[in-house]
Amino acid sequence: MRKPGQVFNRVHVDDVVSGLFASMARPRPGAAYILCDDEPAPADVVMEGAARRLGLPMPPEIDLDDPSVSDAMRRFYLDSKRLSNAKAKAELGWRPKYPSWREGLEAMLSG
């Protein structure tokens, strides 16, 4: 799926766990934190990078109007999902170990 201008944040499970522990170490009842990477990126950029890193061909592009695309997938691609982890960093001292999809992918491949 390629939709110009659209981005999503991602988060590695290890970063979610470290954020949970950071929150438990500095409890603030009622506070909510967004745990995400530092670099929102388009889905097609991540897919291209992963394919290149794995030495695989790019999967074919599918148009959002293609009948094989589910309604749920269409709804997902309606909006950009640019998030900020600034509050978690400021209040919890949390920093993602995997600040972008690249580090997260490398960790999964080398793990």
N, C-alpha and C positions, 0 to 999 in steps of 0.2 A: 504494500500500500504506500503510495507516495502522495502526500498532501502538502504542498508548499506552505511554509510558515508554521506548520504544526509541530509541536514538540511535546515530549513526555519526560518526566523524571523517572528514575528507577532507584532501587535500593537493594543492596546485598543483604542477605539474611544476617550475616555477621554484624552489619551496621545496625540493623534493627535490634539485635540482642544487646549490643553495646549501648544503644540509646535507652533501652529499657533499664539496664543496670545504672546508667548515668541518672536516669529519672528516680530510681529507687534510692540512690545515694544522696540526692537532693530533692526530697519529696516536697511537692507543692500541690496540695489537694485542689482539684478542679482544673489544673493546668493541662493544656493539650499541646503536644509538640508534633511537628511534621518531621519525620525522619526520611530524608531522601538524599540523592547524590547532589553534587554541586553543579552539574552540567546537564540541563535538560537538552535532549537531542531528538531529532526526527527519527521515527521508526525506520525509515529506509536507510538512513546513515548508519544506524546500529546494525541493521541487517547486512549492509554492504561490508562493514568492518568485520563482522563476525564471519561472513563467508570468505573474505580475503584471508583472515587469520587462520581459518580452518582449511584453506586451499580448496574451497568448494565454489561451484558456480552460483551466481545470484539466482534466487528463485524468481519465477516470472512475476512481473507486476500484475496486480489485479486491480481493476477499476472498482471504485466503491459502488458503482451501479451494477456490477456484475451479478447475475442471479445467484451465483454460488456464495455470495457474501451474506452472512446472516444479519437479521435485524439488529441483534445485539452488537455485532461488529460495526455496523453502520453507526449506531448510537455512540459507541466508544470513540469513533473517529470524527464525531461532530465537533469536538472541542479540543483545544490544546490543554495540556495538563502541566503548566509551568508552576512549580512549587518552590517554596523557600524554606530552608532549614535554619535560617538566621536565629530564630528564637531558641531552638535547641542548642545552637552553638553558644549563644550569649548567656542563657540561663543555666545550662547544664554543663557547659564546657565540652560538649560532645563534638567530635569531628569524625566524619566518615573515613573509615580505613580505605574505602574504595570510592574516591570522589567523582568518578565517572564510570560509564559503562565499560570503558576499556580496561580499567583495573579490575573491575568485577568479573569481566569475561576471562581475563588472564588468571585470576584466582580460581575460577571454576575449572579452567583447562589444566592448571598445574596441580590442583588439589587431588 
